[in-house]
């Protein structure tokens, strides 16, 4: 009975289906007439009729006429019927259908990339990567306890949604309007300081039955390219031991101490990751750490039991993207080797490549960051090579009001490393052939 629903009035589908059927009948008749394939009684009638019209021996003209009328009607009817279905499912879509299909199928053939971190740095990279592959897994920290996320965490007992929200928006198929909506921050009333996206995830957590289910539900709504996973579903608190032995608890409290950090840890320490996160790392072509805050965005993920071990075992290319600027209260005075040493100290030697910025930073931005206590990260290539990693440098700064990595340049550089140094042995020729305009980068 469901098939009869296609015949309901108002679908704008039946007319094109009828045209396609008429075209098929005409084309089949023309083919049968030219090839003498029709039943004898029908063929005799047509031969006599066309013989009178075009003269003896010119019956083939009738066959060609049927083909000339039938084939265009068949093709046009099918295309219009298909277009009516697509318009009903996606009425706002203005991109040619062929471009949509090609893009989505092409992205599915892209390399499998796992990105680990949190904050704005991770979302910057995701915006670049989604243009080249939809096989992206973002593993995101859930140790945030500041701002809207911290309030929801304290009041509702849920995991902090802020970093998760940023990654979902970054991977959304159409991000501009949705980003404005989900990033909207209320400025007055009881909701002042809250992001609409955080509140939406809070509501979905109760409706869907859990935080992970809420993230999956919003992922479907946004049609994201890839998947976003909280690194753990346990309610963890980030702690830090400072250089003077002081213990500090709370992700937002650590940078405010303004003292060198000796180590960070999670409470409870026996938290476990999502199985999907371990599976993604095991099957990845590349695992990327950062960019993002070293102690409060990247390392909290590596401290979850099993994550660093999975990275150590994977056959993927393992890349650390070093920040462009130091971060006050976390990495004051840190060179690139200090960032990497902190990772090795907490998680072991789990990095093959270190990506660093070699581009210049506008003087106005340097001056502004200097007033805040931040300076460009010094790239000490010799020390990095002594740590048995390869250093990849390029101009990666995005021109703007803040110092950020350029999404497309960084994504292209990572993809080049994946395609050139892939360890699994399975070629990515179809994807490699379509990656045009390779980024010029130098190995230091």
C-alpha positions as CSV (number, residue, x, y, z in Angstrom):
1,X,0.0,0.0,0.0
2,X,2.9,2.4,0.6
3,X,3.7,2.4,-3.1
4,X,0.3,4.0,-3.8
5,X,1.3,7.0,-1.7
6,X,3.5,8.1,-4.7
7,X,0.2,8.6,-6.6
8,X,-1.2,11.1,-4.0
9,X,-2.1,14.5,-5.5
10,X,0.2,17.4,-4.9
11,X,3.5,15.5,-5.0
12,X,4.4,16.9,-8.5
13,X,5.8,13.5,-9.2
14,X,3.2,11.6,-11.2
15,X,3.4,13.9,-14.3
16,X,7.2,13.4,-14.6
17,X,6.8,9.6,-14.0
18,X,4.2,9.5,-16.8
19,X,6.4,11.4,-19.1
20,X,9.3,9.1,-18.4
21,X,7.1,6.0,-19.0
22,X,5.8,7.5,-22.3
23,X,9.4,8.2,-23.4
24,X,10.4,4.6,-22.5
25,X,7.5,3.2,-24.7
26,X,8.5,5.4,-27.6
27,X,12.2,4.6,-27.4
28,X,11.5,0.9,-27.0
29,X,9.2,0.9,-30.0
30,X,11.8,2.7,-32.1
31,X,14.5,0.3,-31.1
32,X,12.2,-2.7,-31.8
33,X,11.3,-1.3,-35.2
34,X,14.9,-0.7,-36.3
35,X,16.0,-4.1,-35.1
36,X,12.9,-6.0,-36.2
37,X,12.3,-7.1,-32.6
38,X,8.6,-6.3,-32.2
39,X,5.9,-9.0,-32.3
40,X,5.1,-9.7,-35.9
41,X,1.5,-8.4,-35.9
42,X,2.6,-5.0,-34.4
43,X,5.6,-4.8,-36.6
44,X,3.5,-5.4,-39.7
45,X,1.1,-2.6,-38.8
46,X,4.0,-0.1,-38.2
47,X,5.8,-1.1,-41.3
48,X,2.7,-0.6,-43.5
49,X,2.0,2.7,-41.8
50,X,5.5,4.1,-42.1
51,X,5.7,2.7,-45.7
52,X,2.8,4.9,-46.6
53,X,4.3,8.0,-44.9
54,X,7.9,7.8,-46.0
55,X,7.8,5.4,-48.9
56,X,9.0,1.8,-49.3
57,X,12.4,1.1,-47.9
58,X,12.4,4.2,-45.6
59,X,10.7,2.6,-42.6
60,X,13.9,3.2,-40.6
61,X,13.0,6.9,-40.6
62,X,10.0,6.0,-38.4
63,X,12.2,4.1,-36.0
64,X,14.6,7.0,-35.7
65,X,11.7,9.4,-35.1
66,X,10.4,7.2,-32.2
67,X,13.9,7.2,-30.7
68,X,14.3,10.9,-31.2
69,X,11.1,11.6,-29.3
70,X,11.4,8.8,-26.7
71,X,14.9,9.1,-25.4
72,X,14.7,12.9,-24.5
73,X,11.3,12.4,-22.8
74,X,12.6,9.4,-20.8
75,X,15.7,11.2,-19.6
76,X,13.9,14.5,-18.9
77,X,11.1,12.7,-17.0
78,X,13.5,10.8,-14.8
79,X,15.5,13.9,-14.0
80,X,12.5,16.0,-13.1
81,X,11.0,13.2,-11.0
82,X,14.2,12.8,-9.1
83,X,14.6,16.6,-8.7
84,X,11.0,16.8,-7.3
85,X,12.0,14.3,-4.6
86,X,15.2,16.1,-3.8
87,X,13.5,19.5,-3.6
88,X,11.0,18.1,-1.2
89,X,13.7,16.7,1.1
90,X,16.0,19.7,0.9
91,X,14.0,22.7,-0.4
92,X,16.7,25.2,0.6
93,X,19.5,23.5,-1.3
94,X,20.7,25.5,-4.3
95,X,23.9,23.5,-5.0
96,X,23.6,21.4,-8.2
97,X,22.7,17.9,-7.3
98,X,25.7,16.4,-9.1
99,X,28.0,18.6,-7.0
100,X,26.3,17.5,-3.8
101,X,26.6,13.8,-4.6
102,X,30.2,14.1,-5.8
103,X,31.2,16.0,-2.7
104,X,29.7,13.6,-0.2
105,X,31.0,10.5,-1.9
106,X,34.4,12.1,-2.3
107,X,34.6,13.0,1.4
108,X,33.7,9.4,2.4
109,X,36.8,8.3,0.6
110,X,39.0,10.6,2.6
111,X,41.5,9.4,5.2
112,X,40.4,8.5,8.7
113,X,41.6,11.2,11.1
114,X,41.3,11.3,14.9
115,X,41.8,14.8,16.5
116,X,42.3,15.0,20.2
117,X,41.9,18.2,22.3
118,X,39.4,20.8,23.2
119,X,38.7,24.5,23.2
120,X,38.8,26.8,20.2
121,X,42.0,25.3,18.8
122,X,40.4,22.0,18.0
123,X,37.4,23.5,16.3
124,X,39.7,25.6,14.0
125,X,41.4,22.4,12.7
126,X,38.0,20.6,12.3
127,X,36.7,23.4,10.1
128,X,39.7,22.8,7.7
129,X,39.6,19.0,7.8
130,X,35.9,18.7,7.0
131,X,36.5,20.1,3.5
132,X,38.7,17.1,2.6
133,X,37.2,14.1,4.5
134,X,34.2,13.2,6.5
135,X,36.0,10.3,8.3
136,X,36.8,12.6,11.2
137,X,36.6,11.7,14.9
138,X,37.0,14.5,17.4
139,X,37.8,13.2,20.9
140,X,37.1,16.0,23.3
141,X,38.0,16.7,26.9
142,X,35.2,16.9,29.5
143,X,37.2,18.6,32.3
144,X,36.0,22.1,31.7
145,X,34.5,23.8,34.8
146,X,34.2,27.4,33.8
147,X,31.6,29.7,32.3
148,X,28.3,28.3,31.1
149,X,29.6,24.7,31.0
150,X,30.7,25.0,34.6
151,X,27.3,26.3,35.8
152,X,25.4,23.5,34.0
153,X,27.9,21.0,35.3
154,X,27.3,22.2,38.9
155,X,23.6,22.7,38.7
156,X,22.5,19.7,36.6
157,X,25.4,17.3,37.3
158,X,26.0,16.8,33.5
159,X,29.2,16.8,31.6
160,X,30.4,20.2,30.4
161,X,29.0,20.8,26.9
162,X,31.0,23.8,25.8
163,X,33.9,22.2,23.9
164,X,31.6,19.5,22.5
165,X,29.3,22.2,21.2
166,X,32.2,24.0,19.5
167,X,33.3,20.9,17.7
168,X,29.7,20.0,16.6
169,X,29.3,23.5,15.1
170,X,32.7,23.3,13.4
171,X,31.8,20.0,11.7
172,X,28.3,21.0,10.7
173,X,27.5,20.6,7.0
174,X,26.2,24.2,6.9
175,X,27.7,26.1,9.8
176,X,27.1,29.8,9.4
177,X,23.5,30.3,10.6
178,X,23.6,27.3,12.9
179,X,26.8,28.6,14.5
180,X,25.2,32.0,15.2
181,X,22.3,30.2,16.8
182,X,24.2,27.6,18.9
183,X,26.9,30.1,19.9
184,X,24.3,32.7,21.0
185,X,25.0,33.9,24.5
186,X,22.2,35.3,26.6
187,X,23.0,38.7,28.1
188,X,20.3,39.2,30.7
189,X,18.0,37.4,33.1
190,X,18.5,34.1,34.7
191,X,20.1,32.7,31.5
192,X,22.8,35.4,31.3
193,X,26.1,33.9,30.3
194,X,24.6,30.7,29.0
195,X,25.0,29.6,25.3
196,X,21.9,28.3,23.6
197,X,23.9,25.3,22.3
198,X,24.9,24.4,25.9
199,X,21.2,24.6,27.0
200,X,20.2,22.5,24.0
201,X,22.7,19.8,24.9
202,X,21.5,20.0,28.5
203,X,17.9,19.4,27.4
204,X,18.8,16.6,25.0
205,X,20.8,14.9,27.8
206,X,17.5,14.4,29.7
207,X,15.3,13.7,26.6
208,X,17.8,11.2,25.0
209,X,18.7,9.6,28.2
210,X,22.4,10.5,28.5
211,X,25.1,12.9,27.4
212,X,26.6,10.7,24.7
213,X,23.1,10.1,23.3
214,X,22.5,13.9,23.3
215,X,25.7,14.5,21.4
216,X,24.7,11.9,18.8
217,X,21.2,13.4,18.5
218,X,22.6,16.9,17.9
219,X,25.1,15.5,15.4
220,X,22.3,14.1,13.3
221,X,20.4,17.5,13.4
222,X,23.5,19.3,12.3
223,X,24.4,16.6,9.7
224,X,28.1,16.8,10.9
225,X,30.9,15.5,8.8
226,X,32.4,12.9,11.1
227,X,31.7,12.2,14.8
228,X,32.3,14.0,18.1
229,X,33.0,11.9,21.2
230,X,33.5,12.9,24.8
231,X,36.7,11.2,25.9
232,X,34.9,9.8,28.9
233,X,31.4,9.8,30.4
234,X,32.7,10.0,33.9
235,X,32.5,13.2,35.8
236,X,36.2,14.1,36.2
237,X,38.0,17.0,37.8
238,X,41.3,18.2,36.4
239,X,44.0,18.8,39.0
240,X,47.6,20.1,38.8
241,X,50.7,19.9,40.9
242,X,52.6,23.2,40.7
243,X,56.4,23.6,40.9
244,X,56.2,24.4,44.6
245,X,54.2,21.3,45.4
246,X,50.8,23.1,45.6
247,X,47.8,21.1,44.4
248,X,45.2,23.0,42.5
249,X,41.8,21.5,41.4
250,X,39.6,22.8,38.6
251,X,40.4,23.4,34.9
252,X,39.7,27.1,35.2
253,X,41.7,27.5,38.4
254,X,45.0,26.2,37.1
255,X,46.0,29.1,34.8
256,X,45.1,31.6,37.4
257,X,47.8,30.4,39.8
258,X,50.5,31.8,37.5
259,X,53.0,29.2,38.7
260,X,54.9,26.6,36.6
261,X,53.0,23.4,36.3
262,X,54.8,20.2,37.2
263,X,52.1,17.7,36.2
264,X,48.3,17.4,35.8
265,X,46.1,14.6,36.8
266,X,42.4,13.5,36.8
267,X,40.2,12.8,39.8
268,X,39.1,10.0,39.8
269,X,42.2,8.6,38.1
270,X,40.7,5.4,37.0
271,X,38.2,6.9,34.5
272,X,37.7,5.0,31.3
273,X,37.2,6.2,27.7
274,X,34.4,5.5,25.3
275,X,35.0,2.3,23.4
276,X,34.3,4.2,20.2
277,X,37.2,6.4,20.9
278,X,39.6,3.5,21.2
279,X,38.2,2.0,18.0
280,X,38.7,5.2,16.1
281,X,42.3,5.5,17.2
282,X,43.0,1.9,16.3
283,X,41.6,2.3,12.8
284,X,42.9,5.8,12.1
285,X,45.3,7.0,9.3
286,X,46.4,9.9,11.5
287,X,46.0,10.9,15.2
288,X,46.4,14.6,15.7
289,X,47.0,16.2,19.2
290,X,46.0,19.9,19.3
291,X,46.1,22.6,18.6
292,X,44.9,23.8,22.0
293,X,45.8,24.5,25.6
294,X,48.5,22.0,26.5
295,X,47.6,21.3,30.1
296,X,43.9,22.0,30.1
297,X,42.7,20.8,26.6
298,X,45.2,18.2,25.3
299,X,46.7,16.4,28.3
300,X,43.3,15.7,30.1
301,X,42.4,13.4,27.2
302,X,45.7,11.5,27.4
303,X,45.2,10.9,31.1
304,X,42.0,8.9,30.6
305,X,43.0,5.3,31.0
306,X,43.8,3.6,27.7
307,X,43.9,6.6,25.4
308,X,47.7,7.1,25.4
309,X,48.2,3.3,25.2
310,X,46.0,3.2,22.2
311,X,47.9,6.0,20.5
312,X,51.2,4.2,21.2
313,X,49.8,1.0,19.5
314,X,48.2,2.6,16.5
315,X,49.7,2.3,13.1
316,X,48.5,5.8,12.3
317,X,50.7,8.8,11.7
318,X,50.9,10.6,15.1
319,X,51.1,14.4,14.9
320,X,51.3,17.1,17.5
321,X,50.3,20.6,16.4
322,X,52.2,23.1,18.6
323,X,50.5,26.3,19.6
324,X,51.5,29.5,17.8
325,X,51.6,31.5,21.1
326,X,52.4,30.7,24.7
327,X,49.5,30.7,27.1
328,X,49.7,32.8,30.3
329,X,49.5,30.6,33.4
330,X,50.1,27.4,31.5
331,X,53.1,27.6,29.2
332,X,54.9,30.8,30.1
333,X,58.3,30.7,28.5
334,X,57.7,27.4,26.8
335,X,59.6,26.5,23.6
336,X,58.2,23.9,21.2
337,X,60.3,21.2,22.9
338,X,58.9,22.1,26.3
339,X,55.4,21.5,24.9
340,X,56.4,18.1,23.5
341,X,58.3,17.2,26.7
342,X,55.1,17.7,28.8
343,X,53.3,15.3,26.5
344,X,56.0,12.7,26.7
345,X,56.2,13.1,30.5
346,X,52.5,12.4,30.9
347,X,51.8,9.9,28.1
348,X,55.1,8.6,26.7
349,X,56.7,9.1,23.3
350,X,53.5,9.1,21.3
351,X,54.4,11.7,18.6
352,X,56.1,11.2,15.2
353,X,55.8,14.7,13.8
354,X,55.6,18.2,15.4
355,X,53.9,20.9,13.3
356,X,55.2,24.4,14.1
357,X,54.4,27.8,12.7
358,X,57.2,29.5,10.7
359,X,55.1,32.4,9.5
360,X,55.3,36.0,10.8
361,X,52.8,37.5,13.3
362,X,51.6,41.1,12.8
363,X,53.3,43.5,15.1
364,X,50.0,44.9,16.4
365,X,49.0,41.4,17.5
366,X,52.4,40.7,19.1
367,X,52.1,43.9,21.1
368,X,48.6,43.0,22.3
369,X,49.5,39.5,23.3
370,X,52.6,40.7,25.0
371,X,50.5,42.9,27.3
372,X,48.5,39.8,28.2
373,X,51.7,37.9,28.9
374,X,51.9,35.7,25.8
375,X,54.7,35.6,23.2
376,X,55.3,33.5,20.0
377,X,56.4,29.9,20.8
378,X,60.1,29.5,20.0
379,X,60.8,26.7,17.6
380,X,64.0,24.9,18.9
381,X,64.4,22.4,16.1
382,X,67.6,20.9,17.4
383,X,66.0,19.9,20.8
384,X,63.0,18.6,19.0
385,X,65.1,16.3,16.8
386,X,66.9,15.0,19.8
387,X,63.5,13.8,21.0
388,X,63.3,11.7,17.9
389,X,60.5,13.5,16.1
390,X,60.4,15.1,12.7
391,X,59.7,18.8,12.7
392,X,57.4,20.2,10.0
393,X,57.3,24.0,9.7
394,X,55.0,26.2,7.5
395,X,53.3,29.6,7.5
396,X,50.2,28.6,9.4
397,X,48.9,31.9,10.9
398,X,45.5,33.1,10.0
399,X,45.3,36.9,9.6
400,X,42.7,38.3,11.9
401,X,42.1,40.0,15.3
402,X,43.5,37.0,17.2
403,X,46.4,34.7,16.5
404,X,45.0,31.4,15.3
405,X,46.1,28.6,12.9
406,X,44.7,28.9,9.4
407,X,42.1,26.1,9.1
408,X,42.8,25.2,5.5
409,X,46.6,25.5,5.6
410,X,46.8,23.3,8.7
411,X,44.4,20.8,7.3
412,X,46.3,20.5,4.0
413,X,49.6,20.1,5.9
414,X,48.2,17.3,8.0
415,X,46.7,15.6,4.9
416,X,50.1,15.7,3.1
417,X,51.7,13.9,6.1
418,X,48.9,11.3,6.0
419,X,49.3,10.7,2.3
420,X,53.1,10.7,2.2
421,X,53.9,8.9,5.4
422,X,50.9,6.5,5.8
423,X,51.8,3.4,7.7
424,X,48.9,1.1,7.0
425,X,49.9,0.2,3.5
426,X,46.4,0.8,2.0
427,X,46.8,3.5,-0.8
428,X,44.5,6.5,-1.0
429,X,45.1,7.2,-4.7
430,X,41.5,8.4,-5.4
431,X,41.8,11.0,-2.7
432,X,45.4,11.9,-3.4
433,X,44.6,12.7,-7.0
434,X,41.9,15.2,-6.0
435,X,44.0,17.1,-3.5
436,X,45.1,20.0,-5.7
437,X,47.4,22.9,-4.8
438,X,49.6,21.3,-2.2
439,X,50.8,23.5,0.6
440,X,54.5,24.4,0.4
441,X,56.0,23.3,3.7
442,X,59.6,22.7,4.8
443,X,61.1,20.0,7.0
444,X,63.4,21.6,9.4
